[in-house]
Amino acid sequence: MFRSKVSRASLFIFSVVLVGSQGAAAQAGHLDPTFGNGGVVTTDFGDQGQTNNMATANAVIIQPNGQIVVGGGIPGNNDFAIPAVARYNTNGSLDTTFGTNGITSIASIEGVPIMALALQSDGKIVAVGENFVARYLSTGVLDSAFGTGGIASLGTDFIGTSPQGVVIQPDGSILVADRYLLRLLSNGQFDTSFGIGGTARTAGYPATGLALLPSGKILVASSFSGSSGFISQYDSNGALDTTFGIGGQVASPGTAAGLALLATGEFLAGGTLANNSTLPVGGFGSSGFAVSRYLAAGVTDGSFGTNGGTFTVVPGYQSITTSGLAVQASGDIVTVGTASHSPQTAFSLARYTPTGQLDTTFGNNGTVITTFGGGVQTPSIGVNALGIQSDGKIVAAGNYSVFVPYHGVDTAFKIIRYLNQ
């Protein structure tokens, strides 16, 4: 079903362009030559005739041993994608001890990819998709002690939703952020002591990020109409914490596509902000990366960036769709997303100093663009996930598809690793 090396000419002959990285010496933001093919791993799933049978890489986590776990969807046998988890070794090769040749999938669930991942302290992997939570043993086999045969159904209220966050509490309970914030016990049953019957409604659904504070309180990022964001804080029992922000909520500039906790007790929110003052030909404004920092009480930290935030347009690309935010051990802040300038789409990253200044030592004065050629056709790229290794290297995961005349659409995972310094 899949090939860990590219097998079609349309995917095999690719070009990688790293803006502003033409110098001979490696530096932060350059592709890591020790990973995959010059920093890029392509797991190709071949030609598909239906657009709902495409591969999507939506989530990534880094295990303590450095292996990379990716969750998403892969083509199924009935023209609908099925949920899947893949695990890669530190050099980018598929870990053949995991699942079947490195990938495990759930053929009985169609049209529903995995959207979020979390790693338990015992090495088990929790994966969340629309209407279900699955737990795998470290070998990639479904954990029969969880739910029914390793899968917990969330019920009809979650049909049509797209969960974007999952965290494991110290007692093994599982928090999931979706249209609702919900908590499962470690055996996969709803924790009825949480919220109302196990769930609490999130502000401005759907949820786009989730973080667990050391105090046990819960931060949830969410969006409204894809243009504005909210951050809400809940007590450990699922009740809205009215001591946070205004009535338990604070608005963010632009969307809030990710959350990151800081050791100081503050937190970051990252997303996309429109810049309608820039009107290129066609009359459409541009958009860029936006990162804001907040005090624990839910108040903007005015000492960060400019008045509490920072905004970055990526040169040469009209729009950015932010999908991930993370903090390196150095305190540097990394954000990732899909850069678009029709018909071109690309992997895009930006890095900021701990005080919110664009890090000019990273890539091209703070930003990185990675593109792929697809022969005659322009490939479609979606960048969906971000992970930081213990050595500071940056892993971005997304999907790649390109039309192949007379064959359909060739579809693949793209996993890219960038140097930290």
N, C-alpha and C positions, 0 to 999 in steps of 0.2 A: 504493500500500500504506500510505502514511503521510501524515499531514498535520501540518505544523509549527505550524499554528495550530489551536486547538480548533474542531471543527466540529459536535459534538453539543451540544445544550443542557445535557445532564447534565455535560459537562466545561467548556462555555463559561461557564456561570453558576457561578462558584466564589467562595468567600469565603476570604480569607487572614487569619488571626488571629495577630498577633505579641504574645505575652503581655508586658504591661508596657511597650509601646512607643507609648503614645498621645500622647506629646509631639510638638510640631510639628517640632522640630529632629531631624535624622537623627543617629543615634549607632550605636556598635558593636552589631552584632546585628540592626539593622534591615534589611529587604529593600532591595536595591539598585535604585532606580527606573530606572537606565540599562540594566538587563538584562531582556530579554523584556518581559512584561506585568507591570510593577510589581515586578520581581525574580524572576519565575517564568517558566520556559519549559516549555511542554507540547508534546510531540511525540506526537500521537494516532494510534493504529493501528486505530481503529474497533472495531466490535463483533465479538466472537469467541464461538463456541458451545462451545468446549472449554477447560477450565481449564488444560490443558497447552499452550495456544497463546497465553499471555499475554506481554505485553512486560515485560521486567525490565532495569533499569539497574543493573549490579552493580559497575562500576569507573569511575574517572575519573582522567585525568591532564591537567595544564595544560602546553601547549607554551610554549617561550620567547617566542613572539609573542603569547601570551595566549589563543590558541584553546583550546577545551575539547574533549577527546576522551572519549567515553563508550562503554563496552563493555557488552554484555549480550545479550539475546535479543529478537527481534521475531517476530510471528506469521508462520508459514509457510503454504504452500498445502495442506498435508496434515494440518492440525490439530495440528501440532507446531511449537513455536518453533524458530527457527534462529539461529545466532550472528550478531551484527551489531556494527558499530562506527559511531558517528555523530560528526561533528565540527561544533562550533558556533563561530561568530565571537564576538568579544568582546562584542557587543551581544545575543547569544543567538540570532541567526538561524542556521539551518543553513548550513554552508559548501558551496555548490553545486558547488565545484571538487573536492570530495572524494567519491569513490564515485559513486553515482547520486543527485543532488540532496541530497548531504550524508550519505548512509548507504551503507555497503557491508555485504553479508551473504554467507553461505555456504549456499546452498540445499541443497547435497548433505549437510550435516550437520544432522540433525533431533533435536530434543529436548535439545539441549546448548547452553546459552548461554555466552557469554564471561564469565569470572569475575574475571580480573585483566589489567591492562595495564601496559606499560612502554614508554618512549620511548628509542630509541637516539640517540646523538649525531649521526648522519647524518639524523635525522628519520624513520627507519623506525619503525613501530609494531608491537610484539610483543603478541599477544593469546593468552590461555590459557583453554582450556575443558577439560571432562572428556575425557581421552584424546587431546588434540591441542594443538599450539602452532602458531599462524599468524603470519606476518609480512607486513606491508603496506608498500608504498612510501608516501611522504608524500602521494600522490594518492589513496590508498585502494584501490589495485590490489594484489592478492596478489603477493608478491615471488617470482618463479620461481627465484631463486637459493637459495631456502630450502626444505628438505625436498623434497616432491613437489608442484610447482605452487604453492609458497608455504605448504604445510601439512605439519607433521611429526607423524606418528602416534606416540603414546607406548606403544601396545601394550595387551594385554588386562588387564594388572595395574592399569590406571588407569580401567577401566570402573566407573562408580558412584562416582567420587571427585569432589571439588569443590575444585579448586585455588584458593588465596586469596592467592598471592603470586608475583610474578615480578620479578627485577631483572637488569640487564645489567652484566656485569663489564667492567672496562676493556679486556680483550682481545676483547670482543664475544661471549664465551660467555654463555649464558642460564641462570640459575638459576630453578627452579620449585619452590615449596613446596606439597605436597599430602599424601597419605598417606605419600609418600616425598619426600625432597629429591633433586632430580635436576639434572643439568647437561647442556645441549646445546652443541655447538660452534656457531659462527656460521653454519654451513651447515645446521643443523637435525638433525645426527646426534648420537647419544648420545656423551658424552665418557666413554669407558670407563676413563679414569684416575681418575675421580671415584667415591668410595665403592666399591661392588661392581658393576662393569659399568655404571656411570653413575648409580647411585642409592644413597641412604642412608636407612634407615628413620627417620622422625621419632618423637619421644617423644609418646605420647598423641595419636594422630591424630584428626581431621584437622588439618592446619596451618591457622592463621588469620592468620599474618603472617610477613613475611620482610624482613630487612635485611642489607646488606653493609657490613661494617666497613672502615675505611681500611686496616687490616692485611691484608685479604683473608679474615678469618674471617667466619663466617656465623651470624647470629642467626635462629632460627626460633621463632615462637610457635605453640602448639598447644593444643587443648582435649581434655578427657576428659568424655564424657557431657554436654557442653554446660553444665557447671556449674563446673568447675575448669580452671585453665590451667597450662601449663608454658612455660618459655623455655629453649631449648637452644642451645648454641654449638658450631659445627663448625669444624675446621681447613679450610683451603682445599682439601684433598684429599678432604673428605667424612667424615673421621673425627671422632667426638665429642671435643671439647676438654675433657679431664678437669680442666684447671686452672680451669675456669669453674664457679661454684656448687658443687654437690655432685655429683661424677661427671659433670660437663658439663651439669647441669640445675638450674633453680631454679623453684620453684612460685610462682604468682602468686595474689593474692586474687581469687576469682571467675574468670571467663573471661579469656583474653588475646586480644582481638579485633584488636589492632593494635600495631605497634612504631614507635618514632620514635627516631632517634639524635640525640644532643646534641653540640655542638661540644666540650664538656668531656670527652668520652669516655664519659659516662654514657648510659643509654638509658631510655626510658619504655615502659611497657606499659599499654594501656587496654582495659577490658572492662566486663562487667556483674557486679555483686555483689548477692546477695540480702540482704535485711534482714528476717529472720524475726522480729525483735522487734516489728515492726509488723504487727498482725493485724486488718485491717479486716473488715467484714461478709463472711461467707463463709469466713473462716479462712485466706485466702491472704496470704502476706507480700508485701512490695513489693520492688522492685529498682531500682538506679540506676547511674549512671556511676561507674566506679572507675578511677583512674589511679595508678600506682606508678612510682617512680624507683629505678633500680639503678646501683650502681657498676660499672665495667667488668668487675670480677672476678665479677659475678653475685651481689652482696650488696645487700640493700635499703639505700637511702640514707635513714637516719633523719631527716635534716634537711629532707626534702621532706614537705609536708603535715603529717599527724599520723602519726608513727612510720613514715614512708616512703611514705605514700599518702593518697589523698583519696577520699571517697565522697559522691555527690550524688544525692538523690532529686528528681525534677522535680515541682514542685507541680501537683496536679490529675491526675497520671497514676500509675497503680499500678506499671507495669513499664516498664523500658527494655531494649532489645536493642541493645547497642553494636555499631557496624559500622566505625568509623573513628577514627583518632587522627592528629593532625599538629601541628607546631610552626611558629608564625609567626616571621618574622625578628626580631621584638621579644623572642622567647623565650616568649611566651604560648602556652598549650597548648589546642588545640581538640579536642573529641571530639563525635561525632555518632552518632545511632541512631534507632530507631523507638520512640516513646513510645506506650503503650497504656493505655486505660481503657475497657473494653468498653462500646459497640461502636466507640468512637473510636480511630483511630490517627493519628499525626502525625509530622512531622519534628521532631526535637529536637536541640539543641546545648547544650553547656556550655563555658565558657572559664575557664582557670585562669592565675594568674600563674606566673612561672618557679619560684617557691618552693612552688607547690602550693596556693595559696589561691584560692577561687572569686573570679573577677573581677567585682565588683559593678557595674562600668561597662558590662558586656556584657548586652544584653537586659534581662531582669527579674531583677536581682540575680545575674547570672551564667549564667542559662539562657534558652533561646529555644524557643518552640513555634510551629510553623507548621501550620495545619490547612486543609483544603479541604472545602467543602460540595459535595454531589453531588445536590442536589435532594431527591427523596423518599427515595432510598437513601443509606445511609452508605458512603462510599468506603473501600476498603482501600488502605493505604499501606505501602510497605516502603522504608526508607532504608538504602542499601547502601554508599555511597562518599563520600569527602571529599577535597577538593583545596584547596590554598592558592595563590592567585595571588601574583605577585611584589610587588604592591601591598598584600598582606595580606588582600584580600577572600577570603571563604570560599565555596566552591562545594560544595553537597551534591547528590547524585544518588540517585534512587530511582524506584520505579514506583507507578503509580496505576491502580486499576481500580474500576469501579462497575457494578452490575447495572442494565441497561436493560430494563424489561419488554417482552416479546415480541421482543427483539432479541438478547439474550445479555449479554455483559459487555464494556463499553467499556474499553479498556486503553491506557495511555500511559506514556511517560517523563515524569518531573518533574525538572527541573534548577533549583535555586534558588541565587541568589547573595546573600550577606549583606555588609553594610558592615563594614569593619574598625574604623573609628572615626568 
